[in-house]
Amino acid sequence: MGNAVLVTGGAGFIGSHLVDALLAQGHAVRVVDNFSTGSRDNLAHCLARISLLEGDVGDPDIALAACRDVEYVFHQAAIPSVPRSVKDPFSTQRAGEIATLRLLDACAAQGVKRIMYAASSSAYGDAPGLPRAETMPPAPMSPYAASKLACEYYVRAYAHCRGLDGVCLRYFNIFGPRQDPDSPYSAVIALFLKLMRQGQAPHIHGDGEQTRDFTYVVNVVHANLLAMRVRGPLNGQAINVGCGERSSLNALVAALNDALGTSLTPTYGPPRAGDVAHSLADISRARELLGYVPRVPFPEGIRRLAAACPI
Ligand SMILES: NC(=O)c1ccc[n+]([C@@H]2O[C@H](COP(=O)([O-])OP(=O)(O)OC[C@H]3O[C@@H](n4cnc5c(N)ncnc54)[C@H](O)[C@@H]3O)[C@@H](O)[C@H]2O)c1
């Protein structure tokens, strides 16, 4: 039997893929989720093989129960939306800083060996300089980005003052099957895929030349598993997880048209508050410290997603 592990937010998009990979490697998997943005459906295929705790990580009793007898924690729970955080920063903070602090405290109390925190490339904001390296000063532009960054600082602080090892994996625009296309805050690829399958043109905020390091979910799962296995302490440091390549939204629409056999032209509107113009990961630290090499490049990820999500 592998290690006992906890996935917070395990009923969400990335969390549920992590659960699958951890089960495949023989780990005993516990999930804690309050189903605020996640869904039981994402775990329906493996409910019999995991222990599922329904509750809010921000509740101290839930956090303690979730961490009991666990060696490694993959902290995915959050409300992951820039526009939602602009509209309602307080719920972002509750699911972010408040819940993360409760979790860290519970991890320290229960002797967890390491926490892998789902940090975000949004921490870099629009500061000049591409690709983004972890040595660059952060410049959050939305309450969401500020919240993700604040949690990084707590992870680092707990590594230093409570002996809880941790690592902040800064995800760059993750996409893949099970990403919710139906929320008003859906991520761009899930939303565009759904619309374009229905023959509808996607709508782009801005001129479509903004770029992202779109990263297929297999890569971020891989990075998390590598981080769990690193031998020495990681001391709460930030590590980028992306592909190290960027595509514009116009290129994304072209790739989706290719994968779906459609020829839809996007509509355009004004840019959206809080969105950054360009994003690209420098993944050298991930390569050096974790041995991380992306497994699925963007075009292949789009093909796999289109094939995995029939209408
Ligand atoms: N998807 C991306 O591109 C991306 C990029 C950077 C960082 N991240 C981070 O990765 C993590 C996972 O993102 P996702 O895209 O899978 O989102 P998701 O919304 O699919 O998953 C989040 C999960 O956390 C749960 N949750 C939220 N608050 C909770 C709480 N207080 N207690 C218990 N459960 C709670 C939700 O119900 C959901 O199942 C998030 O922390 C997000 O900030 C995601």
The ligand as an SDF file (V2000), in Angstrom:
LIG
                    3D

 44 48  0  0  0  0  0  0  0  0999 V2000
   -7.6450   25.5120  -13.3550 N   0  0  0  0  0  0  0  0  0  0  0  0
   -6.6000   26.3000  -13.4800 C   0  0  0  0  0  0  0  0  0  0  0  0
   -6.2240   26.7060  -14.5810 O   0  0  0  0  0  0  0  0  0  0  0  0
   -5.8200   26.7350  -12.2690 C   0  0  0  0  0  0  0  0  0  0  0  0
   -4.7220   27.5940  -12.4510 C   0  0  0  0  0  0  0  0  0  0  0  0
   -3.9910   28.0000  -11.3340 C   0  0  0  0  0  0  0  0  0  0  0  0
   -4.3420   27.5260  -10.0770 C   0  0  0  0  0  0  0  0  0  0  0  0
   -5.4270   26.7060   -9.9430 N   0  0  0  0  0  0  0  0  0  0  0  0
   -5.7820   26.2500   -8.5970 C   0  0  0  0  0  0  0  0  0  0  0  0
   -5.9650   24.8440   -8.6410 O   0  0  0  0  0  0  0  0  0  0  0  0
   -6.9620   24.4610   -7.6920 C   0  0  0  0  0  0  0  0  0  0  0  0
   -8.0120   23.5720   -8.3520 C   0  0  0  0  0  0  0  0  0  0  0  0
   -8.6460   24.3100   -9.3860 O   0  0  0  0  0  0  0  0  0  0  0  0
   -9.7670   23.6700  -10.3110 P   0  0  0  0  0  0  0  0  0  0  0  0
   -9.6670   24.3370  -11.6240 O   0  0  0  0  0  0  0  0  0  0  0  0
   -9.7100   22.1860  -10.2290 O   0  0  0  0  0  0  0  0  0  0  0  0
  -11.0780   24.2180   -9.5990 O   0  0  0  0  0  0  0  0  0  0  0  0
  -12.4410   23.4900   -9.1700 P   0  0  0  0  0  0  0  0  0  0  0  0
  -13.3980   24.5820   -8.8430 O   0  0  0  0  0  0  0  0  0  0  0  0
  -12.8440   22.4960  -10.1880 O   0  0  0  0  0  0  0  0  0  0  0  0
  -12.0160   22.7270   -7.8470 O   0  0  0  0  0  0  0  0  0  0  0  0
  -11.9770   23.3310   -6.5740 C   0  0  0  0  0  0  0  0  0  0  0  0
  -12.6040   22.3510   -5.5950 C   0  0  0  0  0  0  0  0  0  0  0  0
  -12.4740   22.8670   -4.2670 O   0  0  0  0  0  0  0  0  0  0  0  0
  -13.7220   22.6920   -3.5840 C   0  0  0  0  0  0  0  0  0  0  0  0
  -13.7440   23.6850   -2.5130 N   0  0  0  0  0  0  0  0  0  0  0  0
  -13.7260   25.0430   -2.6410 C   0  0  0  0  0  0  0  0  0  0  0  0
  -13.6950   25.6210   -1.4350 N   0  0  0  0  0  0  0  0  0  0  0  0
  -13.6780   24.6150   -0.5190 C   0  0  0  0  0  0  0  0  0  0  0  0
  -13.6250   24.5920    0.9000 C   0  0  0  0  0  0  0  0  0  0  0  0
  -13.5810   25.7220    1.6170 N   0  0  0  0  0  0  0  0  0  0  0  0
  -13.6300   23.3900    1.5200 N   0  0  0  0  0  0  0  0  0  0  0  0
  -13.6760   22.2250    0.7910 C   0  0  0  0  0  0  0  0  0  0  0  0
  -13.6970   22.2080   -0.5450 N   0  0  0  0  0  0  0  0  0  0  0  0
  -13.7060   23.3800   -1.2030 C   0  0  0  0  0  0  0  0  0  0  0  0
  -14.7680   22.8790   -4.6640 C   0  0  0  0  0  0  0  0  0  0  0  0
  -16.0280   22.3420   -4.3400 O   0  0  0  0  0  0  0  0  0  0  0  0
  -14.1050   22.1560   -5.8300 C   0  0  0  0  0  0  0  0  0  0  0  0
  -14.4050   20.7680   -5.8200 O   0  0  0  0  0  0  0  0  0  0  0  0
   -7.5020   25.7570   -7.1110 C   0  0  0  0  0  0  0  0  0  0  0  0
   -6.8500   26.0070   -5.8790 O   0  0  0  0  0  0  0  0  0  0  0  0
   -7.1090   26.8110   -8.1150 C   0  0  0  0  0  0  0  0  0  0  0  0
   -6.9500   28.1010   -7.5330 O   0  0  0  0  0  0  0  0  0  0  0  0
   -6.1710   26.3090  -11.0040 C   0  0  0  0  0  0  0  0  0  0  0  0
  1  2  1  0
  2  3  2  0
  2  4  1  0
  4  5  1  0
  4 44  2  0
  5  6  2  0
  6  7  1  0
  7  8  2  0
  8  9  1  0
  8 44  1  0
  9 10  1  0
  9 42  1  0
 10 11  1  0
 11 12  1  0
 11 40  1  0
 12 13  1  0
 13 14  1  0
 14 15  2  0
 14 16  1  0
 14 17  1  0
 17 18  1  0
 18 19  2  0
 18 20  1  0
 18 21  1  0
 21 22  1  0
 22 23  1  0
 23 24  1  0
 23 38  1  0
 24 25  1  0
 25 26  1  0
 25 36  1  0
 26 27  1  0
 26 35  1  0
 27 28  2  0
 28 29  1  0
 29 30  1  0
 29 35  2  0
 30 31  1  0
 30 32  2  0
 32 33  1  0
 33 34  2  0
 34 35  1  0
 36 37  1  0
 36 38  1  0
 38 39  1  0
 40 41  1  0
 40 42  1  0
 42 43  1  0
M  CHG  2   8   1  16  -1
M  END
$$$$
